[in-house]
Amino acid sequence: MIKLYGIPVSNNVNKVRYCLNYLGLEYEFTPTNPIEGENHAEDYLAICPTAKIPAMSDDGFNLFESHAINRYLATRENSSIYPADVKQRAEVDAWSDYVNIHVAGAVSRVVFNRLLAPIVGAEVDEKSIEAGLSFLDKQLPVLDKQLSANIYLAGKELTLADIALLATLDPCEGAGIDLSPYQNIIKWREGLKVQAFYQKCYKDFTIFVQEAMQQMMASK
Ligand SMILES: N[C@@H](CCC(=O)N[C@@H](CS)C(=O)NCC(=O)O)C(=O)O
């Protein structure tokens, strides 16, 4: 049985949940909450030496990093969301890396400061929000252009690159990141958000944050 470690408020964790759902794989969700320091417990570090969420265990095979986990799962299932053809696969990797390196980091800056800092009692860094937003102003048009010429990021088929971007953009509304100038992204996103793999575990990000805050208050 596959075990997934993390909390649903993390879009990196949800990236793996969307993939598991898309592949139709059963899994056990094992709550591991960094806000409570559970990611530094000895038994978790044995699974995930980086102390990040998500991590996965597949009958004793342990793996961390959401993109590596998704590539493993799709390859294990022989799924076209991570194509076997070497060139198609490389294109999926290129778009996934772009999302992971250039988009996710900028979204995280805004999300952390606008939504999570109050929960963990960190100081809000307005400069970091500004830097994140101005970086997104440069990256989102690239994605919008790609989606004006293609149904999905890497062409005609849905791939891991789409799952990565979908999860990365989940907190945008809650964090006040305006996607309205990017109509191709909006259309692509609407088409994916109605699908079963997404509906099965999606919850409005602001509700996740409110719940996390309530839990924190209750445990104090
Ligand atoms: N590149 C990693 C990022 C993982 C990551 O940063 N996870 C955050 C939650 S979204 C985390 O574990 N934060 C807790 C910490 O750094 O202590 C991935 O894609 O899995």
The ligand as an ORCA input file, in Angstrom:
! r2SCAN-3c Opt
* xyz 0 1
  N      10.537     20.906     -3.663
  C       9.788     20.272     -2.604
  C       9.207     21.350     -1.723
  C       8.655     20.772     -0.433
  C       8.294     21.852      0.532
  O       8.872     22.948      0.533
  N       7.323     21.541      1.387
  C       6.935     22.484      2.420
  C       5.414     22.505      2.520
  S       4.673     22.992      0.989
  C       7.511     22.025      3.731
  O       7.767     20.858      3.946
  N       7.715     22.964      4.637
  C       8.141     22.674      5.973
  C       9.565     23.000      6.256
  O      10.282     23.424      5.335
  O       9.948     22.835      7.409
  C       8.696     19.380     -3.223
  O       8.257     19.685     -4.333
  O       8.302     18.382     -2.604
*
